[in-house]
Amino acid sequence: MMLQNWSENVQFSAAKVYTPRTVEELQELVRASSTVRVLGSRHSFNDIAAIDSQIDTGQGGEAPAQDRPDAATNAYVSVEGLDVPVTFDRQRNTVTCGANVTYGELCQRMHAEGVALRNTASLPHISVGGACATGTHGSGDNNGNLATEVVGMELVSADGELRPLTVDSGDKGFLGGVVGLGGLGVVTSITLGTVPAYAMEQTVYEDLPVAELYDHFDEIMSSEYSVSLFTDWLGGTVNQVWLKRQLGAWPDGESNADSGGDGSKGPHAGNTFFGARPAPTHRHPVTRFDPDPCTPQMGIPGPWHERLPHFRVDSTPASGDELQTEYFVPREHAVPALQAMEGLRDRLASVLWISEVRSIAADRLWLSQSYETPTVALHFSWRKDWPSVRALLPVVEEALAPFQVRPHWGKLFSLAPAQLAATFTRMGDFRRLLRSWDPEGKFRNAYLDRHIYGQAV
Ligand SMILES: Cc1cc2nc3c(=O)[nH]c(=O)nc-3n(C[C@H](O)[C@H](O)[C@H](O)COP(=O)(O)OP(=O)(O)OC[C@H]3O[C@@H](n4cnc5c(N)ncnc54)[C@H](O)[C@@H]3O)c2cc1C
């Protein structure tokens, strides 16, 4: 069986994908398998979810870095068959769901119950388990990445036991295991913190002069609840600024909003925003693309889960014709890092659809890109041209090297293990944690061998 990821640049050759119906079945499967890899919604752009390294070279077929055919006891596992109900704890303000549930589905269930998440990624179609495992994030100076909302998980570990990992267990493994890259075990359920549902609106501004950005970076990024900058680094301006504003409790917050719903009275509408002008209509991040898949803008109030993601749950997101890379630098280095990228604009131009700049609050999760430091994320949506992207990654990484750069675990990067170990300062602790949970390496794959274990087996 040949499966692919969302971008179709990674192939998963699998004798079979198991979808156990019960936790007991899953436990049996894990006990009986020598190698197990869990598939989420397969939206990652690298081979993190594959047993072997199988990134398509774009030059006529895939080229596995290791040719290790799936043995009968190797298993790809999907937890989508597990019937884990979505449940709410009103005292603790939490929601528990299956790890396979997508944010799109979960957010709708939560909103119907009058509760919300603090943040989402740009895309609602990714699974909660997969997103948390890679440190997936949205934007907002006071918003941590999505994994920071996790207060508990249940996992089937390598010995087939079902083990809880909770924030208040005092188990250090929690801080190491939430952004776990699929290496600790099979997460069956996840418990997340909730807040009361709220209303939001978003407004897009165009052509922010980069001189304004560099002079007022902190003011701009903290001007609203969530701020995203979209830029192709050309022309001396940031193409678009997406401002997502919290209005108040849902549904009352909607009627209290000072927006007329037609974009004419939004928070900054009619005014310029640091020299940028309000977009005359709804926008896709790549201005010439159809904005239809995007969530409503123009200051139109709506529920949180229909404004926080950039893309609608009922749409086909983005173009699909893309590869993605993302690098995080400590907030204090944001402006020089942006200037370094602007300096590469001529080299990026022919391969880049668009870049996005977001901010993420600091956290304590060992493998989080924002571990103990607030960060700014520099994202690249590339054209689907792997040879060109592969040639550019070291160029971008070298330009960002002075800024303690950390990569997105679910996107394409070429940083060496030593560079990763230098910036992810808890890497040694994480490796020890993996070994204690999985002494025989049942959940190891080519990706973990390459990036986490390095040469050390
Ligand atoms: C169009 C698009 C937009 C995106 N936007 C954003 C964005 O706004 N912000 C951002 O940070 N990222 C973004 N991403 C990247 C994406 O969020 C990450 O790659 C994320 O990991 C995808 O989740 P998934 O469910 O597809 O995981 P997969 O790619 O399927 O798996 C990722 C990892 O999680 C592990 N895993 C999955 N489920 C489990 C489980 N139950 N138990 C144990 N391990 C598990 C897998 O083994 C693998 O190691 C985007 C991707 C796409 C395609």
The ligand as a Gaussian input file, in Angstrom:
#p B3LYP/6-31G(d) Opt

LIG

0 1
 C       -1.520000      23.601000       4.498000
 C       -0.763000      23.425000       5.798000
 C       -0.810000      24.458000       6.741000
 C       -0.103000      24.312000       7.939000
 N       -0.180000      25.343000       8.846000
 C        0.553000      25.272000       9.978000
 C        0.508000      26.341000      10.927000
 O       -0.261000      27.283000      10.814000
 N        1.322000      26.257000      11.998000
 C        2.181000      25.216000      12.185000
 O        2.930000      25.227000      13.165000
 N        2.200000      24.158000      11.333000
 C        1.404000      24.177000      10.241000
 N        1.426000      23.112000       9.370000
 C        2.240000      21.928000       9.714000
 C        1.420000      20.922000      10.508000
 O        0.698000      21.545000      11.527000
 C        2.313000      19.883000      11.175000
 O        3.069000      19.247000      10.205000
 C        1.502000      18.865000      12.004000
 O        2.379000      17.956000      12.591000
 C        0.521000      18.113000      11.170000
 O       -0.262000      17.261000      11.981000
 P       -0.695000      15.839000      11.410000
 O       -1.850000      15.377000      12.207000
 O       -0.862000      15.913000       9.956000
 O        0.588000      14.981000      11.808000
 P        1.411000      13.930000      10.914000
 O        2.147000      14.691000       9.880000
 O        0.549000      12.822000      10.462000
 O        2.427000      13.389000      12.029000
 C        3.343000      14.256000      12.647000
 C        4.026000      13.530000      13.810000
 O        3.075000      13.275000      14.840000
 C        3.084000      11.910000      15.189000
 N        1.742000      11.544000      15.611000
 C        0.581000      11.804000      14.993000
 N       -0.435000      11.294000      15.704000
 C        0.102000      10.678000      16.787000
 C       -0.427000       9.932000      17.890000
 N       -1.733000       9.709000      18.034000
 N        0.442000       9.418000      18.795000
 C        1.775000       9.620000      18.672000
 N        2.329000      10.325000      17.653000
 C        1.500000      10.840000      16.734000
 C        3.528000      11.194000      13.917000
 O        4.049000       9.918000      14.207000
 C        4.584000      12.141000      13.431000
 O        5.760000      11.933000      14.157000
 C        0.686000      23.162000       8.194000
 C        0.683000      22.125000       7.270000
 C       -0.044000      22.236000       6.083000
 C       -0.058000      21.117000       5.108000

